[in-house]
Amino acid sequence: MLRIGLTGGIGAGKSAVTATFEQCGAVVVDADVIAREVVEPGTEGLAALVDAFGDDILLPDGALDRPALAAKAFQNDDARKTLNGIVHPLVGKRRAEIIAAVREDAVIVEDIPLLVESGMAPLFPLVVVVHADTELRVRRLVEQRGMSEDDARARIAAQAGDEQRRAVADIWLDNSGSLEALAQRACDVWNHRIAPFARNLTARQAVRQSVRLTPADPTWPEQARRIVARLTTACGGKALRVDHIGSTAIQGLDAKDAIDIQVTVESLAVADELADALLSAGYPRIDDITTDVAKPDARSTVERHDHSTDPALWHKRIHGSADPGRPTYVHLRVDGCPNQQFALLFVDWMKADADARAEYLSVKQKAASAVPVDGGLAQYNEAKEPWFRAAYRRAWEWADTVGWRP
């Protein structure tokens, strides 16, 4: 099952995108529809709203007078928090009931207007944001929904801003043009990203990235932050820490376009316990890699690493993203083991030592040129192995010089 979080500001055009996804085969769970359902006459939700805001939010027939509620609930932050505190838990409960009833291979698109504000974005393997400029949204709300301009602007101001939405967006769908153009973009997203993602997830198959190096992408750290938040949520307390590692964590360094993340755990048994949670988050297990390739050929000068050549200390578990739009490798390593510490050390050493960084780039370029661009990841890693064996000691010497600790 692939769950997608879809959001956007009021008037941005979320309903048009969900309609397109539904036509493509998605099961749409609309938070607005559920929010209306949980406050129908006779429900505990409506009773709680009357207690909080007064019986003048009711129509003569006992139904909720939504404009009257909005006039009160959007007056200030406290009133809005009261409204959300009543409605959100009820919506969440009903949403869970709907999801539990769908088939296991379904693609579920959850239309959640306040996805960002509620902090729910990390719960989803993929987040789609529908965007339109503020002035265009105001015009739509006035012309299509009959709102006053002041009311429209107040509604927009009460929601998350563009930068907050960009921070959680895996896919940014611009809706500044026609509905036909938006529908075509949504279809392209479905066909080229969502549908393959769902198939990979059902097959428990991770996307494998080629060894071709690409110019450093300044958005890699931002993308990694979203992944870290997602993995932190999926792993819960079983993850001691979650870090962006590897070449994409080093600013300005060309690299394979794949994000590497390290999840530190107490033991490999804990790592194995996380397999289902990581699969649900979009990261199936890769079974053919259980140990790190690069191990030192000599003991470190640091006493606590005297046993760093013990193969048992270099075991790990690895998961890969099923999302074809964001190749990712998730390395689960045991706290205090040399591979776990070196992954953290290496990034900081590379950032601090420009000469070592340039040297490593040259090694990467030579290794990449020696293997096929459509595969050969094991060959690529093996080609870098001799350099890494020496780099292990050099990195720890730098760590001792500057007082670095993991």
NULOZA-904359 format. One line per 4 residues: their letters; for each residue z, y, x of C-alpha. Coordinates in pm, whole numbers, padded with zeros to 5 digits. Layout:
<bafis>
A) Z:Y:X; ...
</bafis>
This chain:
<bafis>
MLRI) 00000:00000:00000; -00098:00342:00133; 00097:00638:-00001; -00054:00983:00041
GLTG) 00131:01307:-00016; -00088:01580:-00162; 00027:01937:-00195; -00081:02299:-00196
GIGA) 00024:02630:-00342; 00001:02704:-00711; -00361:02781:-00795; -00496:02619:-00479
GKSA) -00682:02342:-00663; -00471:02029:-00621; -00567:01892:-00961; -00938:01899:-00872
VTAT) -00872:01699:-00556; -00652:01444:-00732; -00921:01401:-00997; -01175:01323:-00725
FEQC) -00941:01079:-00551; -00873:00910:-00885; -01246:00865:-00940; -01264:00706:-00594
GAVV) -01000:00451:-00693; -00663:00608:-00619; -00357:00567:-00836; -00247:00926:-00894
VDAD) 00119:01005:-00943; 00139:01366:-01060; 00478:01528:-01010; 00398:01801:-01265
VIAR) 00318:01542:-01531; 00636:01352:-01452; 00834:01677:-01447; 00720:01746:-01803
EVVE) 00802:01391:-01907; 01161:01400:-01781; 01244:01715:-01982; 01098:01613:-02316
PGTE) 01321:01647:-02624; 01604:01397:-02623; 01606:01345:-02244; 01901:01397:-02012
GLAA) 01682:01637:-01815; 01636:01879:-02101; 02006:01862:-02187; 02095:01951:-01827
LVDA) 01855:02247:-01828; 02008:02383:-02149; 02355:02353:-01996; 02242:02542:-01688
FGDD) 02016:02811:-01838; 02115:02842:-02206; 01967:02727:-02534; 01727:03023:-02544
ILLP) 01493:02818:-02320; 01416:02602:-02624; 01140:02646:-02880; 01226:02625:-03252
DGAL) 01123:02257:-03259; 01364:02176:-02974; 01101:02143:-02702; 01127:02327:-02371
DRPA) 00994:02683:-02370; 00845:02677:-02020; 00773:03051:-01985; 01131:03127:-02093
LAAK) 01266:02881:-01835; 01038:03020:-01565; 01155:03376:-01636; 01509:03266:-01560
AFQN) 01453:03005:-01293; 01233:03218:-01069; 01456:03523:-01070; 01632:03431:-00746
DDAR) 01688:03148:-00497; 02008:03025:-00662; 01842:02984:-01001; 01545:02805:-00848
KTLN) 01778:02570:-00657; 01958:02491:-00981; 01630:02406:-01150; 01516:02189:-00860
GIVH) 01853:02017:-00840; 01817:01903:-01200; 01449:01811:-01211; 01378:01668:-00863
PLVG) 01612:01366:-00882; 01477:01271:-01224; 01119:01306:-01103; 01199:01095:-00798
KRRA) 01346:00817:-01006; 01049:00807:-01241; 00804:00823:-00948; 00970:00519:-00789
EIIA) 00936:00325:-01115; 00563:00399:-01134; 00498:00306:-00771; 00689:-00020:-00804
AVRE) 00450:-00129:-01079; 00118:-00089:-00889; -00062:-00357:-00685; 00019:-00403:-00317
DAVI) -00322:-00291:-00183; -00334:00028:-00391; -00385:00378:-00257; -00127:00601:-00422
VEDI) -00184:00975:-00419; 00132:01164:-00504; 00060:01518:-00619; 00378:01705:-00525
PLLV) 00361:02087:-00546; 00690:02130:-00356; 00626:01862:-00094; 00700:02103:00189
ESGM) 00995:02275:00027; 01162:01944:-00057; 01123:01811:00298; 00934:01504:00173
APLF) 00629:01526:00402; 00760:01275:00664; 00790:01011:00391; 00410:00977:00376
PLVV) 00171:00815:00625; -00080:01088:00541; -00037:01439:00401; -00325:01631:00244
VVHA) -00291:02005:00185; -00527:02191:-00049; -00558:02555:00054; -00689:02879:-00090
DTEL) -00610:03236:00011; -00337:03418:-00178; -00563:03674:-00346; -00798:03404:-00470
RVRR) -00504:03207:-00608; -00367:03516:-00785; -00706:03576:-00945; -00727:03215:-01062
LVEQ) -00378:03222:-01211; -00449:03545:-01399; -00796:03453:-01519; -00757:03079:-01581
RGMS) -00391:03043:-01678; -00328:03378:-01840; -00040:03477:-01612; 00043:03835:-01538
EDDA) -00032:03940:-01182; 00337:04000:-01112; 00427:03653:-01237; 00149:03494:-01032
RARI) 00261:03668:-00714; 00624:03576:-00779; 00531:03211:-00819; 00331:03214:-00497
AAQA) 00606:03396:-00304; 00863:03138:-00419; 00667:02855:-00255; 00611:02759:00108
GDEQ) 00375:02971:00314; 00053:02867:00481; 00212:02812:00823; 00477:02583:00674
RRAV) 00206:02378:00504; -00009:02364:00817; 00286:02220:01006; 00288:01908:00784
ADIW) -00084:01877:00709; -00277:01581:00847; -00576:01696:00642; -00643:02059:00544
LDNS) -00885:02094:00250; -01015:02447:00200; -01087:02542:-00161; -01227:02891:-00124
GSLE) -01566:02790:-00262; -01698:02600:-00561; -01538:02299:-00727; -01848:02098:-00637
ALAQ) -01800:02176:-00269; -01432:02083:-00289; -01515:01753:-00460; -01765:01668:-00187
RACD) -01510:01741:00087; -01253:01528:-00096; -01504:01240:-00123; -01576:01264:00248
VWNH) -01205:01246:00324; -01171:00943:00100; -01470:00755:00241; -01417:00828:00609
RIAP) -01040:00838:00640; -00836:00727:00341; -01032:00414:00246; -01055:00284:00607
FARN) -00685:00365:00657; -00597:00160:00349; -00813:-00133:00457; -00661:-00134:00805
LTAR) -00312:-00120:00662; -00375:-00411:00425; -00518:-00612:00717; -00228:-00499:00940
QAVR) -00485:-00376:01188; -00432:-00082:01420; -00711:00150:01534; -00804:00092:01897
QSVR) -00900:00398:02097; -01168:00398:02366; -01083:00496:02722; -01308:00802:02716
LTPA) -01119:01109:02835; -01143:01426:02629; -01053:01785:02722; -00690:01871:02658
DPTW) -00636:01958:02291; -00380:02235:02236; -00296:02085:01895; -00179:01751:02037
PEQA) 00188:01860:02052; 00171:01985:01693; 00018:01658:01578; 00283:01468:01771
RRIV) 00562:01662:01599; 00435:01539:01261; 00424:01183:01390; 00772:01211:01541
ARLT) 00909:01336:01208; 00736:01049:01026; 00868:00786:01266; 01217:00933:01271
TACG) 01226:00907:00893; 01083:00554:00891; 01321:00422:01157; 01633:00599:01036
GKAL) 01947:00533:01236; 01790:00241:01422; 01600:00489:01639; 01826:00641:01904
RVDH) 01558:00898:01982; 01186:00951:01921; 00977:01131:02184; 00620:01240:02245
IGST) 00520:01078:02575; 00207:01011:02776; -00076:01239:02880; -00110:01420:02546
AIQG) 00245:01548:02595; 00141:01727:02915; -00019:02063:02844; -00366:02110:02989
LDAK) -00415:01747:03098; -00733:01572:02986; -00655:01243:02815; -00768:00977:02573
DAID) -00746:01122:02224; -00453:00902:02128; -00094:01016:02077; 00176:00809:02248
IQVT) 00523:00809:02097; 00832:00634:02230; 01100:00507:01994; 01421:00425:02180
VESL) 01624:00139:02032; 01934:-00057:02126; 01750:-00388:02169; 01420:-00561:02113
AVAD) 01582:-00735:01818; 01622:-00394:01657; 01260:-00316:01745; 01154:-00630:01559
ELAD) 01366:-00531:01260; 01166:-00208:01235; 00829:-00383:01198; 00812:-00359:00817
ALLS) 00929:00003:00808; 00669:00101:01067; 00398:-00085:00875; 00486:00109:00560
AGYP) 00464:00430:00763; 00111:00337:00873; 00180:00163:01207; 00115:-00214:01217
RIDD) 00236:-00421:01512; 00001:-00487:01802; 00097:-00836:01911; -00100:-00865:02233
ITTD) 00105:-00608:02426; 00474:-00682:02477; 00538:-00555:02831; 00447:-00241:03020
VAKP) 00163:-00266:03267; 00299:-00030:03531; 00603:-00170:03714; 00724:-00055:04055
DARS) 00658:-00275:04356; 00983:-00167:04519; 01329:-00083:04401; 01412:00277:04326
TVER) 01641:00465:04559; 01855:00538:04254; 02131:00276:04233; 02116:00232:03858
HDHS) 01754:00119:03893; 01820:-00149:04157; 01700:-00413:03909; 01390:-00224:03795
TDPA) 01160:-00504:03913; 01316:-00753:03669; 01032:-00826:03420; 01281:-00861:03135
LWHK) 01367:-00493:03171; 01004:-00392:03114; 00949:-00566:02782; 00867:-00358:02475
RIHG) 00711:-00374:02131; 00409:-00168:02042; 00261:-00055:01712; -00061:00134:01651
SADP) -00176:00366:01377; -00402:00226:01106; -00530:00580:01046; -00881:00618:01196
GRPT) -00835:00993:01203; -00533:00989:01435; -00515:00703:01688; -00152:00661:01788
YVHL) 00050:00413:01990; 00420:00368:01916; 00614:00213:02205; 00954:00069:02116
RVDG) 01165:00040:02430; 01529:-00040:02494; 01768:00241:02578; 01848:00259:02950
CPNQ) 01576:00018:03062; 01349:00146:03341; 01038:00164:03123; 01222:00373:02863
QFAL) 01356:00614:03124; 01032:00635:03321; 00831:00729:03010; 01054:01035:02965
LFVD) 01071:01114:03336; 00696:01094:03388; 00619:01368:03136; 00870:01610:03288
WMKA) 00757:01531:03644; 00392:01591:03554; 00477:01921:03387; 00672:02037:03693
DADA) 00441:01916:03974; 00090:02062:03959; -00031:01864:04262; 00087:01534:04115
RAEY) -00071:01630:03785; -00409:01698:03949; -00381:01374:04143; -00309:01178:03824
LSVK) -00606:01337:03647; -00832:01223:03930; -00693:00870:03901; -00751:00873:03525
QKAA) -01109:00995:03565; -01194:00726:03819; -01032:00457:03607; -01216:00570:03293
SAVP) -01551:00576:03472; -01504:00217:03589; -01467:00061:03243; -01674:00059:02921
VDGG) -01611:00362:02698; -01597:00142:02386; -01306:-00067:02504; -01154:-00188:02826
LAQY) -00807:-00043:02771; -00645:-00323:02971; -00894:-00269:03253; -00829:00104:03242
NEAK) -00452:00053:03274; -00498:-00200:03554; -00717:00047:03745; -00432:00300:03735
EPWF) -00170:00042:03832; -00166:00093:04211; -00113:00466:04172; 00167:00413:03921
RAAY) 00353:00177:04149; 00385:00451:04409; 00434:00722:04146; 00742:00546:04012
RRAW) 00935:00608:04333; 00796:00962:04374; 00899:01054:04022; 01256:00935:04074
EWAD) 01276:01119:04405; 01179:01435:04218; 01437:01353:03949; 01713:01325:04210
TVGW) 01604:01652:04372; 01621:01853:04049; 01906:01662:03885; 01693:01524:03603
RP) 01853:01279:03365; 01699:01099:03065
</bafis>
